[in-house]
Amino acid sequence: MSPLLIKTFTTTTALGRGIAGTLDALRAQRSGLRERAWETVDITTCLGEVDSLDDVALRTDMQDFDCRNNRLAQLALEQDDFMPSVQDAAERYGRKRIGVFLGSSTSGILSSEQAYRQRDPISGALPANYSYQHTHSMFSVADFVRHYADLQGPAYVVSTACSSSAKVFGIAQRMIHCGLIDAAVVGGVDSLCLTTLYGFNSLQLISSRPCMPFDSQRDGISIGEGAAFILLERADHAQVDDILLSGVGESSDAHHMSAPHPQGLGARLAMQAALDMARLQPESIGYINLHGTATPSNDAAEDTGVTSVFGHTTPCSSTKGHTGHTLGAAGGIEAVVCALALHHNFLPGGVGTVTLDPRLHCNYLLANQERAITHALSNSFGFGGSNCSLLFSRKRA
């Protein structure tokens, strides 16, 4: 399939609001993970919380959608002139010709958790102002974004765990290729909730300290929240130095519900498929943003997959030490990191990692590098073996 132009992009995480704050934190190798009290959580862990999210007020005509997830979506949409760019596309293509494809694993589940605490003690009825459709429903965030931007094209949400907001790039690519739409708003939104915190804790996958990807002492993930939005269009008029989506690779190894294939089979298939679509060889890739969750099995499996395709020299790192694992939003957020790496000739070193695991053999960066690259790969691997690799390229003269 033909490459797509990344017209504009934005992200908001524990690192800050918008691209400037994100880039500053990456350059400073600053983590947004903190041990802090949140909601009713009594687990000892560090969170990547977006500051002051509770203070965000939804636009007055969007009050039915009020929940933490949609407040995070609105906050992100308002950064980096993203909305004016979307409106410009709507004027050029028509509002029915722009799709909205987002990834999420939580949606607005926190609103249901809070509503159940407020049930009527006699009837068990939920509060009258609680709306499952506009908050907890998995479609809620796409419905919110579509209404917020006044778009009328196809819209839906992918929920394939941690690969959710990576797989939406493939959906947009196929829809544009088939002529069903001319542009798409893609990305993901995932917000903190009790279900994921206690759920991952029950699986013994949460660390009590900031996560340490690829470290010899890594012992689990740190959960974060965040949002990313990217506007994709046809690349017919792409200019020199524009960033392109050049390849998408997907696989489903279905090895285990919560553990990766130990030889990284699904990861290998996804990475190779992305290379094949972009018609590139492994040595062309200048940087890999690893899935890098900091669990012993995930990092080991990904390392096996990466080294089997790329060998031991391609620079790579995980940025989950910066943001925490943002689950369904991770693919979109890390796609933005790759776009920043390409645009600024900058490879981010991992944060939180002290001593690399000697059993892992990829070229993991502990320090930032200033280096001009043309192609970058981003990996997102989800529960159940749902895998996606995205390949981004900087257009050269």
CORGIVEN-V99331 format. One record per backbone hydrogen bond with DSSP energy under -0.5 kcal/mol. NH is the residue of the N-H (numbers start at 1). CO is the residue of the C=O. If there is no record, write none. Layout:
nh | co
NH | CO
NH | CO
This chain:
nh | co
4 | 245
5 | 233
6 | 243
7 | 5
7 | 231
8 | 231
10 | 229
12 | 227
13 | 16
16 | 13
18 | 11
18 | 16
21 | 17
22 | 18
23 | 19
24 | 20
25 | 21
26 | 22
27 | 23
28 | 24
29 | 26
30 | 25
32 | 322
34 | 47
36 | 34
36 | 45
41 | 38
45 | 43
46 | 207
47 | 34
48 | 223
49 | 47
51 | 49
53 | 50
55 | 52
56 | 53
58 | 56
62 | 59
63 | 60
65 | 62
66 | 63
71 | 67
72 | 68
73 | 69
74 | 70
75 | 71
76 | 72
77 | 73
78 | 74
79 | 76
82 | 79
83 | 77
85 | 81
86 | 82
87 | 83
88 | 84
89 | 85
90 | 86
91 | 87
92 | 88
93 | 89
94 | 90
97 | 94
98 | 95
99 | 183
100 | 154
101 | 185
102 | 156
103 | 187
104 | 158
108 | 135
109 | 106
111 | 108
112 | 108
112 | 109
113 | 109
114 | 110
115 | 111
116 | 112
117 | 113
118 | 114
118 | 115
119 | 116
120 | 125
124 | 120
130 | 127
135 | 131
135 | 132
137 | 132
140 | 137
143 | 139
144 | 140
145 | 141
146 | 142
147 | 143
148 | 144
149 | 145
150 | 146
150 | 147
151 | 146
152 | 95
153 | 95
153 | 98
156 | 100
158 | 102
163 | 160
164 | 161
165 | 328
166 | 163
167 | 163
168 | 164
169 | 166
170 | 166
171 | 167
172 | 168
173 | 169
174 | 170
175 | 171
176 | 172
177 | 173
178 | 174
179 | 176
180 | 175
181 | 175
182 | 97
183 | 97
184 | 232
185 | 99
186 | 184
186 | 230
187 | 101
188 | 228
189 | 103
190 | 226
197 | 193
198 | 194
199 | 195
200 | 196
201 | 197
202 | 198
203 | 199
204 | 201
205 | 200
207 | 221
215 | 212
216 | 355
218 | 215
220 | 294
221 | 205
224 | 325
225 | 48
226 | 190
227 | 12
228 | 188
229 | 10
230 | 186
231 | 8
232 | 184
232 | 230
233 | 5
234 | 182
235 | 3
238 | 235
241 | 395
242 | 239
244 | 393
245 | 4
246 | 244
246 | 391
247 | 391
249 | 389
251 | 387
253 | 385
254 | 384
264 | 261
268 | 264
269 | 265
270 | 266
271 | 267
272 | 268
273 | 269
274 | 270
275 | 271
276 | 272
277 | 273
278 | 274
279 | 275
279 | 276
280 | 275
284 | 281
285 | 282
286 | 375
287 | 375
288 | 315
289 | 377
290 | 288
290 | 317
299 | 295
300 | 296
301 | 297
302 | 298
303 | 299
304 | 300
305 | 301
306 | 302
307 | 303
308 | 304
309 | 305
309 | 306
310 | 306
311 | 306
311 | 307
313 | 310
316 | 363
317 | 288
322 | 319
323 | 319
324 | 320
325 | 222
326 | 324
329 | 326
330 | 327
333 | 329
334 | 330
335 | 331
336 | 332
337 | 333
338 | 334
339 | 335
340 | 336
341 | 337
342 | 338
343 | 339
344 | 340
345 | 341
346 | 341
347 | 369
348 | 346
350 | 365
351 | 318
356 | 354
357 | 214
360 | 357
363 | 314
364 | 362
365 | 316
366 | 364
369 | 347
371 | 345
371 | 369
376 | 392
377 | 287
378 | 390
379 | 289
380 | 388
382 | 386
384 | 256
384 | 257
385 | 382
386 | 382
386 | 383
387 | 251
387 | 385
388 | 380
389 | 249
390 | 378
391 | 247
392 | 376
392 | 390
393 | 244
394 | 374
395 | 242
395 | 393
